[in-house]
Amino acid sequence: MSLTAVLQVPELEERYRKVKKFFFLRESAYDVTSACQLRCDGCYYFAGERSNVTDDRDPQRWRRFMEGEKQRGINYVNLAGAEPALRPAVLRACHEAIPLGTVFTNGLKRVDPAIRYRIQVSVWGDQTGDPKYRRYANGTEGPYCLPIQLENYAADDRVMFVYTFNSENVDQLDEVIEQVQGAGHKITFNVFSAPEGARSILKLRDTLKATRDKMIDAMERYPRTVVYSYYNAEVHTQEASLRGQFGCPYPRAAAEDRRSFGIGRTFRNYRADLTHEGASCCVPHTDCADCRHYAAGSAIVTSRLDLHTESEARFRGWLDYVDTYLAIWILGYEKSGNLYRTS
Amino acid sequence: MNTQVVWEILWQSLTGGHYDVEALRAQAQDDSDLVTDLGIDSLDLVEFFLRLEEHTNVKLDADDYASLTSVAAIAKRL
């Protein structure tokens, strides 16, 4: 098929016009601080050397830095860390310069409500799993974060909960989703992707299909709570990684493949001292062969419009995927009904 | 391939996006860099390349995209 052919279908043409308005997004990622209350099993931030920095805490320097990013063409910021909520003045400075973005947080400290970024709150399991995976910095068992998150962000429209599936916690979603729904919030899904060289037990082995089935069951039982699509569930639970299915446009992979297009030219991942490596990706030190990251997918799958015009079904899946990613990342963007259904 | 045809396909691809197409038409040259001079986003470029493929019946590999930086380069490639 061709793009022109699939756009002859009115509902597809309409959805394409909806998502096309957001093709302007140009993002980079920023570690706001190396500090965190927790040391979570499988945390990307504390794998490798990224945490071995002296944080720049000066909000005026951050403001100037972000103005420079704007000049470079960046209009969407991914603020992570370790735990960015621990640096409220830096978050304010970023927001004053570039108002579109996301803060990735464990939710134990509320981000100032005046900062109108999307707030993505991580969930690792239910009351049995969460404290097991999320320890305090001194190594003792951590808190069950969800009740604290729900209290901190009660009636806060910025929030998107992100449940990361691992090899052990598939069924723990049940307790979590009841509480998220009860609080009137929304939730989406991530799939644990092992850091390079890690032998974490969280790495999915035989649980990909069970994870997919759980995702779809949750979508169908909680349609107003779950922000996801059948195509998301399919691509994030394949045996092949995202890069294995679609290639990868991030600078880290683009450098290896010797091609640089789109996000491969502009994306940078900055450390908390405002320096960056040449070859970045959205979650550094991830083992590419295991990468099923929801954040990575937002670029990897979205950028392969060319692969998804081969059939109407694939184009439907791509439209749902982009619609889902925009609903996760853009405050105020509402996801429409799914156009593609798993057969 | 004729550069005028390439330009028309490009303007068609940008319709519905956030561009001031008339302003771009006024400043665009055959050797203008599509990204750094005209500010075209990568997904809009992918749509443009797909429409070029349809028009010319020439398949462009995603690996080709990085080298197709101007209308002049594209016309020469096609």
Interface residues (C-beta under 8 A of the other chain):
Chain A: S2 L3 T4 R17 K20 K21 F23 F24 R26 G73 G247 D257 R259 S260 F261 G262 I263 G264 R265 T302 S303 R304 L305 D306 T309
Chain B: G16 G17 H18 V35 G39 D41 S42 L43 D44 L45 V46 E47 F49 L50 R51 E53 E54 A62 D63 Y65 A66
